[in-house]
Amino acid sequence: MKNQLMKTSAVLASLLMLVAFAAAEAQTRAVAVFAGGCFWCMEPPFDKVDGVISTRSGYTGGVKVDPSYEEVSSGRTGHYEALQVEYDPARVTYQRLLEVFWRNIDPLDTDGQFCDKGRQYRSAIFVAGDEQRALAEASKAALETSGKLPGRIMTEILPATAFYPAEAEHQDYYRKNPVRYAYYRWTCGRDRRLEQLWGAPPTQ
C-alpha cells in the first residue's frame, strides 16, 4: 500500500510539473494575425524580428471552413490572405509588430495590395481581445494624425476569426523559391511603392 501511494504521489507530482510547464510556456507565446496582401511577402519582415517564434501563411475572415488557395483566390469565400505571427511577448511587443505591419503594406489602397486586387488581398489587422484592439486602434489613429501618409488609412481592424493554414507549398515560399519570389515581388512593384510611402528601408 505504501509503495502504491508513493507511485501515485510521483505520478501526481509529474502531472503538476507538466501543467506548470505548459502554463509557463503559454505565457511566453502569443499570436497576432495580419493581412497585408500576398502572404508570401509578409513572412520575411516578421521572420527577421527578434522575438518572433514562427510565421504561418493562411486564410481568415471568410465563411468557408478550411478553404483552398484556389477558392480564396477566386474572391468568393470572403477570406483574406493573412499571416499568423507567433511571438514571445517578453522579447517583442505587439506594438512593435504593428510597426512592422504598417511599414510593409500600403494602407491607402482600398482595392487590395500592390498588383494584387480584390477583397482577399486587402489589408487588415485581426485582433484577439480588447487589448489587441485598443493597441491596433491607437496605432492606426497615431498614423492617421502623423501626416506621414498622403491620404486616408483604409486598413480595417477586425475581430479575429478561425485561421486556416495555407497549403505547404505556400509556407516559407521566399525561402523555398527565392528566384521566383524575388521576380514576383519586383514585378508586383511592392518595394517601389513601399519606398514611395515610407522611404528607403533601414539597412539590415
C-alpha positions in Angstrom: 0.0 0.0 0.0 2.8 2.4 0.9 4.5 1.7 -2.4 1.3 2.3 -4.3 0.9 5.7 -2.5 4.4 6.6 -3.4 3.8 5.8 -7.0 0.6 7.8 -7.0 2.3 10.8 -5.5 5.1 10.6 -8.0 2.6 10.5 -10.9 0.7 13.5 -9.4 3.9 15.4 -9.0 4.9 14.7 -12.6 1.5 15.9 -13.8 1.7 19.1 -11.7 5.1 19.8 -13.2 3.7 19.3 -16.7 0.8 21.6 -16.0 3.2 24.2 -14.6 5.5 23.9 -17.6 2.6 24.2 -20.0 1.3 27.3 -18.2 4.8 28.9 -18.3 5.1 28.1 -22.0 1.7 29.7 -22.7 2.8 32.9 -21.0 5.8 33.1 -23.3 3.8 32.7 -26.5 1.2 35.0 -28.1 -0.4 35.2 -31.5 -1.0 38.1 -33.9 -2.8 38.0 -37.3 -2.2 40.5 -40.1 -3.4 40.7 -43.7 -1.1 42.6 -46.0 -1.9 41.3 -49.5 0.3 38.4 -50.7 1.2 36.3 -47.7 4.5 35.3 -49.3 5.6 38.9 -48.9 4.5 39.3 -45.3 6.6 36.4 -43.9 10.1 37.8 -44.5 9.8 41.1 -42.5 8.3 39.3 -39.5 10.7 36.4 -39.6 13.5 39.0 -39.1 12.1 40.3 -35.9 13.8 39.2 -32.7 11.1 37.6 -30.5 9.0 36.2 -33.4 8.9 32.4 -32.9 7.2 31.5 -36.2 5.1 32.8 -39.1 2.4 30.9 -40.9 0.6 31.9 -44.1 -3.1 31.2 -44.3 -6.7 32.4 -44.7 -9.0 34.1 -42.3 -12.2 36.3 -42.2 -14.3 34.2 -44.5 -17.3 31.9 -44.4 -16.0 28.6 -45.8 -14.3 26.1 -43.5 -10.8 25.2 -44.5 -10.7 26.8 -47.9 -8.1 26.1 -50.6 -5.8 28.6 -52.2 -7.8 28.5 -55.4 -11.1 29.1 -53.5 -9.7 32.1 -51.6 -8.0 33.5 -54.8 -11.4 33.5 -56.5 -12.6 36.1 -54.0 -15.8 34.2 -53.4 -15.1 32.8 -49.8 -14.7 36.2 -48.1 -11.3 35.2 -46.7 -8.2 37.4 -46.6 -4.7 36.1 -47.3 -3.2 36.6 -43.9 -0.2 35.8 -41.7 -0.3 34.3 -38.3 2.7 35.5 -36.2 3.6 33.6 -33.0 5.8 35.6 -30.8 7.3 35.9 -27.3 5.8 39.0 -25.6 8.7 39.1 -23.2 11.0 39.8 -26.2 8.8 41.8 -28.7 5.7 43.8 -28.1 2.5 43.8 -30.1 3.1 47.5 -30.7 6.4 46.6 -32.4 4.6 44.0 -34.6 2.1 46.7 -35.6 5.0 48.9 -36.7 6.4 46.1 -38.8 3.0 45.5 -40.3 2.4 49.2 -41.3 5.9 49.5 -42.8 5.2 46.6 -45.2 1.8 47.5 -46.6 0.1 50.3 -48.5 -2.6 51.4 -46.0 -4.1 53.8 -48.6 -5.2 51.0 -51.0 -8.9 50.3 -51.0 -8.9 47.5 -53.5 -6.1 45.2 -52.4 -2.3 45.5 -52.1 0.1 46.5 -54.9 -0.6 44.4 -58.0 -3.0 42.1 -56.3 -6.5 43.3 -56.3 -9.7 42.0 -54.6 -11.1 41.7 -51.1 -8.8 38.7 -50.5 -5.8 40.9 -50.8 -7.0 43.9 -48.7 -5.1 44.9 -45.6 -6.5 44.2 -42.1 -5.5 43.7 -38.5 -7.3 40.8 -36.9 -7.4 41.4 -33.2 -7.9 38.9 -30.4 -9.4 40.6 -27.4 -9.7 44.1 -26.1 -6.0 44.7 -25.5 -5.0 44.0 -29.1 -8.0 46.0 -30.4 -7.0 49.0 -28.2 -3.4 48.9 -29.3 -4.3 48.5 -33.0 -6.8 51.4 -32.9 -4.3 53.6 -31.1 -1.6 52.7 -33.7 -3.9 53.4 -36.6 -5.0 56.7 -35.1 -1.4 57.8 -34.4 -0.5 57.0 -38.0 -3.6 58.9 -39.4 -2.7 62.0 -37.4 1.1 61.9 -38.1 0.9 63.4 -41.6 3.3 60.7 -42.9 0.9 59.4 -45.5 -0.9 61.4 -48.2 -4.4 60.0 -47.7 -6.8 58.2 -45.5 -5.9 54.9 -44.0 -8.1 52.2 -45.4 -6.8 49.2 -43.4 -9.5 47.5 -41.4 -9.4 46.4 -37.7 -11.5 43.3 -37.4 -12.2 40.6 -34.8 -10.0 37.5 -35.1 -11.8 34.5 -36.5 -10.8 31.0 -37.5 -7.3 30.9 -39.1 -6.7 28.2 -41.7 -3.1 27.5 -42.6 -2.3 27.6 -46.3 -1.0 24.6 -48.2 2.5 23.5 -47.6 3.9 25.0 -50.8 2.9 28.5 -49.7 4.7 28.3 -46.3 8.2 29.9 -46.4 7.8 30.4 -50.1 10.5 33.1 -50.2 13.0 30.5 -48.8 11.9 27.6 -51.0 11.7 29.6 -54.2 13.9 32.6 -53.8 14.2 33.4 -57.5 10.5 33.2 -58.3 9.7 35.1 -55.1 12.1 37.9 -56.0 10.7 38.1 -59.5 7.1 38.2 -58.3 7.9 40.9 -55.7 9.7 43.0 -58.3 7.1 42.7 -61.0 4.3 43.5 -58.4 6.0 46.8 -57.6 5.8 46.2 -53.9 9.2 47.6 -52.8 8.9 50.6 -55.1 5.5 51.5 -53.6 6.7 50.9 -50.1 9.7 53.3 -50.7 7.3 55.9 -52.0 5.2 55.7 -48.9 7.8 55.1 -46.2 11.1 56.0 -47.6 14.1 53.6 -48.1 14.1 50.7 -45.6 16.8 50.7 -43.0 19.9 48.7 -43.9 20.0 45.3 -42.3 
